[in-house]
Amino acid sequence: MKSFKTTILSVLAAAAIIIPQVLFVFDKDPTTNPDFSLILAAITAGGAGIAARDNGVSSESAGAK
């Protein structure tokens, strides 16, 4: 994992959005429902952050060249 800063921050950001939505499923209140579009957006943004490269990582060390 060459771009650990970007990966860690994107996973934390996605988890901060997804965890409350998952808790809505288990809160025993039938009036609260998870927002699946928000979950999908968090997964997409987290995946983009995982695929991104840190500014301090060169193309050669990341394996791009």
Legacy VTK file of the C-alpha trace (Angstrom):
# vtk DataFile Version 3.0
C-alpha trace
ASCII
DATASET POLYDATA
POINTS 65 float
0.000 0.000 0.000
2.004 2.954 -1.308
-0.665 5.611 -0.720
-1.611 4.752 2.834
-2.679 8.286 3.821
-5.267 8.542 1.058
-6.480 4.996 1.625
-6.911 5.385 5.376
-8.700 8.718 5.104
-11.067 7.498 2.396
-11.967 4.364 4.358
-12.613 6.429 7.493
-14.760 8.916 5.572
-16.807 6.157 3.963
-17.224 4.386 7.311
-18.408 7.605 8.958
-21.217 7.776 6.412
-22.078 4.076 6.212
-22.082 3.111 9.916
-25.020 5.347 10.933
-27.000 4.071 7.957
-26.361 0.454 8.983
-27.417 1.267 12.542
-30.816 2.392 11.209
-31.454 -1.231 10.221
-30.914 -2.476 13.778
-32.528 0.340 15.826
-35.941 -1.420 16.111
-37.721 1.724 14.945
-39.759 0.986 11.822
-39.895 4.665 10.883
-36.145 4.958 10.286
-34.782 3.502 7.082
-31.266 3.600 5.676
-30.610 5.862 2.707
-29.217 3.451 0.131
-28.222 6.236 -2.256
-26.043 7.686 0.513
-24.490 4.271 1.149
-23.748 3.822 -2.562
-22.219 7.301 -2.753
-20.006 6.566 0.265
-18.841 3.280 -1.234
-18.076 4.983 -4.537
-16.170 7.832 -2.894
-14.292 5.404 -0.665
-13.337 3.295 -3.660
-12.102 6.366 -5.509
-10.010 7.338 -2.501
-8.523 3.865 -2.295
-7.619 3.979 -5.990
-6.140 7.491 -5.682
-2.451 8.150 -5.162
-0.919 10.380 -2.492
0.701 13.582 -3.709
4.052 12.539 -2.251
4.132 9.183 -4.081
5.908 9.216 -7.429
4.562 7.407 -10.478
7.529 5.066 -10.475
7.091 4.010 -6.850
3.341 3.572 -7.361
3.984 1.288 -10.326
2.323 3.575 -12.884
5.400 3.767 -15.124
LINES 1 66
65 0 1 2 3 4 5 6 7 8 9 10 11 12 13 14 15 16 17 18 19 20 21 22 23 24 25 26 27 28 29 30 31 32 33 34 35 36 37 38 39 40 41 42 43 44 45 46 47 48 49 50 51 52 53 54 55 56 57 58 59 60 61 62 63 64
